Amino acid sequence: MTTTATPADVEAQVGALVERLFMGGIAAMETLSIHVGTSLGLYGLLYEQGPSTPAEVASRAGIHERYAREWLEQQATAELIDVDDPALPADTRRYSVSDVQAAVLVDETSLAYLAPAGGFVVSFASVMPKLLDAYRTGGGVSFGEYGAEMREAQAAFNRPGFNSLLAGEWLANGVPDLHARLQQPGARILDAGCGLGWSTIAFARAYPDATIVGVDLDEPSIERARQNAKDNGVDDRITFEFADAGDAKYVGQFDAVFIFEALHDLSRPVEVLASLRGACNDDGTVIVMDERVADEFGAIGDPVERFMYAASVLHCLPAGMSEQPSAGTGTVMRTDTVRRYAADAGFTRLDVLPIEHDFFRFYRLEP
């Protein structure tokens, strides 16, 4: 049976799409305003100092009072912070951050912390001319070209999970035999693509008798990782190296090799997996954490699928295409793709681990 949309139906659909895009535009701009607040330390200041006037915020944060007032009013209008009495004159209103708001905007270890999202938007915008050129030429935009905002946002986004869930809920519950092995003196762990080192630091805290090596091919990330480890008092138990995980010195050295949310970004994932397999000792295993996307393409995605595809369009696919030849994986790396990459890399077994997470899926690869 064929149905034809009436003019009224078409008008309603157009209106709905316009509304959706308009609201999305507001969300994007508000996300950037959050980046302003986090970069200038305004949320933390409001939370620590309590209700404050624009002049007090400006003085404490070292910013211009007029800008402080506009930002505070915008944040209150967006219901991101609180205002005590909106009817008061502009210069006497007091603004504050509640415990609920702080969990999302201030506490960098909170599992609800989403303030880093603004850094992604800034990073995407900064490379837009290069991104458009990559679309036209089939080239790419390297991870380093996305700048410090991408590096910092990615690390901040994943830090709470590594800090709170990695050793306990993820490994102890999802891979208990490996967790037990890593608790033994002399255990050796390789954290491949360690970024700013928050996963590596979590390993050091959970497995104090293990030898832990973090490697990454982004030198600024390694520098920050070393500082983060020092600031957290575990630098004596971690070695961070600006190196390729496939380096010959790593062959056969590790009981466990981890690669967190990085495989889909790689130009040659099979080669990297083969190198990680080689880094395992005789009883070693590889754990891959990557995106929890749907098992197959659907015309209408849920919010996670929409998020992953947007990230792929703006960052992950261009990053993976920046070196050729490239597998061109992108963020939406489905289980069958991981299984194929693992088999091509020489692994004999792949298991999807029973670890529940809204964004991530975990795989265990056996040499």
C-alpha positions as CSV (number, residue, x, y, z in Angstrom):
1,M,0.0,0.0,0.0
2,T,1.4,3.4,-1.0
3,T,0.8,6.5,1.0
4,T,1.5,10.0,0.0
5,A,2.4,12.7,2.6
6,T,0.0,15.6,2.7
7,P,1.4,19.1,2.6
8,A,0.5,19.4,6.3
9,D,2.6,16.3,7.0
10,V,5.6,17.7,5.0
11,E,5.3,21.0,6.8
12,A,5.3,19.2,10.2
13,Q,8.3,17.1,9.3
14,V,10.2,20.2,8.1
15,G,9.4,22.0,11.3
16,A,10.5,19.0,13.4
17,L,13.9,18.9,11.6
18,V,14.4,22.6,11.9
19,E,13.7,22.4,15.6
20,R,16.1,19.5,16.0
21,L,18.9,21.4,14.2
22,F,18.2,24.6,16.1
23,M,18.4,22.8,19.4
24,G,21.6,21.1,18.3
25,G,23.1,24.4,17.4
26,I,22.2,25.8,20.9
27,A,23.8,22.6,22.4
28,A,27.0,23.1,20.4
29,M,27.3,26.7,21.5
30,E,26.6,25.9,25.1
31,T,29.2,23.2,25.0
32,L,31.7,25.8,23.9
33,S,30.6,28.1,26.7
34,I,31.4,25.2,29.1
35,H,34.9,25.0,27.6
36,V,35.3,28.7,28.4
37,G,34.2,28.0,32.0
38,T,36.5,25.0,32.5
39,S,39.5,26.7,30.7
40,L,39.2,29.8,33.0
41,G,38.5,27.7,36.1
42,L,35.1,29.4,36.7
43,Y,33.1,26.3,37.7
44,G,35.7,25.3,40.3
45,L,35.9,28.8,41.6
46,L,32.1,29.1,42.0
47,Y,31.9,25.6,43.7
48,E,34.7,26.4,46.1
49,Q,33.8,30.0,47.0
50,G,30.1,29.6,47.1
51,P,27.6,32.2,45.9
52,S,29.5,35.0,44.1
53,T,28.7,38.3,42.3
54,P,30.1,38.9,38.8
55,A,32.7,41.3,40.3
56,E,33.9,38.6,42.8
57,V,34.1,36.0,40.1
58,A,36.1,38.4,37.9
59,S,38.5,39.4,40.6
60,R,39.2,35.8,41.7
61,A,39.5,34.4,38.2
62,G,41.5,37.3,36.8
63,I,39.0,38.1,34.0
64,H,37.1,41.2,32.9
65,E,33.9,41.9,35.0
66,R,31.7,42.5,31.9
67,Y,32.7,39.1,30.5
68,A,32.1,37.5,33.8
69,R,28.6,38.9,34.1
70,E,27.7,37.8,30.6
71,W,29.0,34.3,31.1
72,L,27.3,33.9,34.4
73,E,24.0,35.1,33.0
74,Q,24.3,32.7,30.0
75,Q,25.1,29.8,32.3
76,A,22.2,30.4,34.5
77,T,19.9,30.8,31.6
78,A,21.1,27.5,30.3
79,E,20.5,25.9,33.8
80,L,24.1,25.0,34.1
81,I,24.7,27.0,37.3
82,D,22.4,28.5,39.9
83,V,21.5,32.2,40.5
84,D,20.1,33.2,43.9
85,D,17.6,35.9,42.8
86,P,17.3,36.8,39.1
87,A,15.3,39.9,40.0
88,L,18.3,41.6,41.7
89,P,20.3,44.1,39.9
90,A,22.9,42.5,37.5
91,D,25.9,43.5,39.6
92,T,24.5,42.1,42.9
93,R,23.1,38.7,41.8
94,R,25.0,35.8,43.2
95,Y,25.8,32.7,41.2
96,S,26.9,29.2,42.5
97,V,27.6,25.6,41.4
98,S,25.7,22.8,43.2
99,D,27.0,19.4,44.1
100,V,25.0,17.9,41.2
101,Q,26.5,20.4,38.8
102,A,30.0,19.9,40.2
103,A,29.8,16.2,39.5
104,V,29.4,17.0,35.8
105,L,31.4,20.2,35.5
106,V,34.1,20.3,38.2
107,D,35.1,16.8,39.6
108,E,37.6,15.4,37.1
109,T,37.3,11.9,38.7
110,S,33.5,11.8,38.6
111,L,32.0,9.2,36.3
112,A,29.5,11.9,35.4
113,Y,32.2,14.4,34.3
114,L,31.4,15.7,30.9
115,A,33.0,19.2,30.8
116,P,35.7,18.0,28.4
117,A,33.2,17.7,25.6
118,G,33.9,21.4,24.7
119,G,37.5,20.5,24.0
120,F,36.4,18.1,21.2
121,V,34.4,20.8,19.5
122,V,37.2,23.3,19.7
123,S,39.6,20.7,18.2
124,F,37.3,19.7,15.4
125,A,36.8,23.4,14.4
126,S,40.5,24.1,14.5
127,V,41.3,21.6,11.7
128,M,38.2,22.2,9.5
129,P,40.1,23.5,6.5
130,K,42.4,20.4,6.6
131,L,39.4,18.2,7.2
132,L,37.6,19.5,4.1
133,D,40.7,19.0,2.1
134,A,41.1,15.4,3.3
135,Y,37.5,14.7,2.2
136,R,38.3,16.0,-1.3
137,T,41.7,14.3,-1.7
138,G,41.3,11.1,0.3
139,G,44.0,12.1,2.6
140,G,43.7,12.6,6.4
141,V,44.4,14.7,9.4
142,S,46.9,13.3,11.9
143,F,46.2,13.1,15.6
144,G,48.8,15.7,16.3
145,E,47.2,18.2,14.0
146,Y,44.1,18.2,16.2
147,G,46.1,20.0,18.9
148,A,46.2,20.0,22.6
149,E,42.5,20.3,23.0
150,M,41.9,16.9,21.5
151,R,44.7,15.3,23.6
152,E,43.4,16.8,26.8
153,A,39.7,16.2,26.1
154,Q,40.2,12.6,25.2
155,A,42.3,11.9,28.3
156,A,39.8,13.8,30.6
157,F,36.9,12.0,29.1
158,N,38.3,8.5,29.9
159,R,40.1,9.3,33.1
160,P,37.1,8.7,35.5
161,G,36.5,5.3,34.1
162,F,40.1,4.3,34.4
163,N,40.3,5.7,37.9
164,S,37.1,4.1,39.2
165,L,36.4,1.0,37.1
166,L,39.5,-0.4,35.4
167,A,40.9,-2.8,37.9
168,G,37.7,-3.5,39.8
169,E,34.5,-3.6,37.8
170,W,36.3,-4.2,34.5
171,L,39.2,-6.6,35.1
172,A,38.4,-8.2,38.5
173,N,34.8,-9.0,37.4
174,G,35.3,-9.3,33.6
175,V,38.7,-11.1,33.5
176,P,39.2,-12.6,37.0
177,D,42.1,-14.9,35.9
178,L,44.0,-12.1,34.4
179,H,43.3,-9.8,37.3
180,A,44.7,-12.5,39.7
181,R,47.8,-12.9,37.5
182,L,48.5,-9.2,37.5
183,Q,48.4,-9.1,41.3
184,Q,51.4,-11.5,41.5
185,P,54.9,-10.1,42.0
186,G,56.8,-9.8,38.7
187,A,53.7,-9.4,36.5
188,R,54.4,-7.2,33.5
189,I,51.9,-4.9,31.8
190,L,52.2,-3.0,28.5
191,D,49.7,-0.1,28.0
192,A,49.9,0.6,24.3
193,G,48.7,4.0,23.1
194,C,48.7,5.2,26.7
195,G,48.0,8.8,25.9
196,L,48.2,11.0,29.0
197,G,48.7,8.0,31.1
198,W,45.5,7.7,33.2
199,S,45.0,4.0,32.4
200,T,48.7,3.3,33.2
201,I,48.4,5.2,36.5
202,A,45.3,3.1,37.3
203,F,47.3,-0.1,36.7
204,A,50.1,1.2,39.0
205,R,47.6,1.8,41.8
206,A,45.8,-1.6,41.3
207,Y,48.9,-3.8,40.8
208,P,51.7,-2.3,42.9
209,D,54.0,-5.3,42.4
210,A,53.8,-5.3,38.6
211,T,56.2,-3.7,36.2
212,I,54.2,-1.3,34.0
213,V,55.2,0.3,30.7
214,G,53.2,2.9,28.8
215,V,54.0,3.6,25.2
216,D,52.6,6.2,22.7
217,L,53.7,7.7,19.4
218,D,52.6,11.2,20.4
219,E,55.5,12.7,22.3
220,P,53.5,15.5,24.0
221,S,51.2,12.8,25.4
222,I,54.2,10.9,26.9
223,E,55.5,14.1,28.5
224,R,52.2,14.8,30.1
225,A,51.8,11.2,31.2
226,R,55.2,11.4,33.0
227,Q,54.0,14.5,34.8
228,N,50.6,13.0,35.7
229,A,52.3,10.0,37.1
230,K,54.6,12.2,39.2
231,D,51.7,14.3,40.4
232,N,49.9,11.1,41.5
233,G,52.9,9.6,43.3
234,V,53.3,6.5,41.0
235,D,56.2,7.6,38.7
236,D,58.5,5.2,40.5
237,R,56.4,2.3,39.3
238,I,55.8,3.3,35.6
239,T,58.1,3.6,32.6
240,F,56.6,5.9,29.9
241,E,58.3,5.7,26.5
242,F,57.9,7.6,23.3
243,A,58.0,4.4,21.2
244,D,56.2,1.9,19.0
245,A,54.7,-1.0,20.8
246,G,56.1,-3.2,18.0
247,D,59.7,-2.3,19.0
248,A,61.8,-5.4,19.2
249,K,62.7,-4.8,22.8
250,Y,59.1,-5.6,23.8
251,V,58.9,-9.0,22.1
252,G,57.8,-11.7,24.5
253,Q,58.0,-9.5,27.6
254,F,54.5,-9.0,28.9
255,D,51.8,-11.0,30.7
256,A,49.1,-8.6,29.5
257,V,49.0,-6.0,26.7
258,F,46.2,-3.4,26.7
259,I,45.1,-1.1,24.0
260,F,42.3,1.3,25.1
261,E,40.1,3.1,22.6
262,A,42.9,3.4,20.0
263,L,42.6,0.4,17.6
264,H,40.0,2.1,15.4
265,D,42.2,5.1,15.0
266,L,45.1,3.2,13.5
267,S,46.0,3.2,9.8
268,R,47.2,-0.4,10.0
269,P,45.4,-2.1,12.8
270,V,46.3,-5.6,11.8
271,E,50.0,-4.8,11.9
272,V,49.6,-3.2,15.3
273,L,47.7,-6.2,16.7
274,A,50.4,-8.5,15.4
275,S,53.0,-6.4,17.2
276,L,51.0,-6.6,20.4
277,R,50.7,-10.4,20.0
278,G,54.4,-10.5,19.7
279,A,54.9,-8.5,22.9
280,C,53.1,-11.2,24.9
281,N,55.0,-13.9,26.7
282,D,54.0,-17.5,26.3
283,D,51.0,-17.1,28.6
284,G,50.2,-13.5,27.7
285,T,47.0,-12.0,26.5
286,V,45.8,-8.9,24.7
287,I,42.9,-6.8,26.0
288,V,41.2,-4.4,23.5
289,M,38.8,-1.8,24.7
290,D,37.0,0.0,21.9
291,E,33.6,1.5,21.1
292,R,30.4,-0.2,21.9
293,V,28.7,0.3,18.5
294,A,25.8,-1.7,17.0
295,D,26.6,-5.1,15.4
296,E,25.3,-3.8,12.1
297,F,24.4,-0.6,10.3
298,G,20.8,0.7,11.0
299,A,19.1,3.7,9.3
300,I,18.3,5.3,12.6
301,G,20.9,5.0,15.4
302,D,20.6,5.4,19.1
303,P,22.4,8.3,20.8
304,V,25.6,6.3,21.2
305,E,25.7,5.3,17.6
306,R,25.1,8.9,16.6
307,F,27.9,10.1,18.8
308,M,30.3,7.5,17.4
309,Y,29.5,8.3,13.8
310,A,29.9,12.0,14.4
311,A,33.3,11.4,16.0
312,S,34.3,9.3,13.1
313,V,33.3,11.9,10.5
314,L,35.2,14.7,12.3
315,H,38.2,12.9,13.8
316,C,38.7,9.1,13.9
317,L,38.5,8.3,10.2
318,P,40.6,11.3,9.1
319,A,43.2,10.4,11.8
320,G,43.3,6.8,10.5
321,M,43.5,8.0,6.9
322,S,46.5,10.3,7.6
323,E,48.9,7.5,6.9
324,Q,48.7,5.4,3.8
325,P,48.0,2.6,3.1
326,S,45.1,2.7,5.6
327,A,42.4,0.3,6.6
328,G,40.1,3.3,6.9
329,T,38.3,1.8,10.0
330,G,36.7,4.8,11.6
331,T,35.1,5.0,15.0
332,V,32.3,2.6,14.2
333,M,34.4,-0.6,14.4
334,R,31.9,-3.5,14.8
335,T,32.7,-6.8,16.5
336,D,33.0,-8.7,13.2
337,T,35.7,-6.2,12.1
338,V,37.7,-6.6,15.3
339,R,37.4,-10.4,14.9
340,R,38.7,-10.2,11.3
341,Y,41.6,-7.9,12.3
342,A,42.5,-10.3,15.1
343,A,42.5,-13.4,12.9
344,D,44.6,-11.6,10.2
345,A,47.1,-10.7,13.0
346,G,47.5,-14.3,13.9
347,F,45.3,-14.6,17.0
348,T,43.7,-17.9,17.5
349,R,40.8,-16.8,19.7
350,L,38.7,-13.7,20.4
351,D,36.2,-13.4,23.2
352,V,33.9,-10.5,23.9
353,L,34.2,-10.0,27.6
354,P,31.2,-9.8,29.9
355,I,31.9,-6.1,30.9
356,E,28.9,-3.7,30.6
357,H,29.5,-0.1,29.7
358,D,27.5,2.4,27.7
359,F,30.4,3.4,25.5
360,F,32.9,0.6,25.5
361,R,33.2,-3.0,24.5
362,F,36.0,-5.2,25.7
363,Y,37.7,-8.0,23.8
364,R,40.2,-10.7,24.9
365,L,42.6,-11.9,22.2
366,E,44.7,-15.0,22.7
367,P,47.9,-15.6,20.7
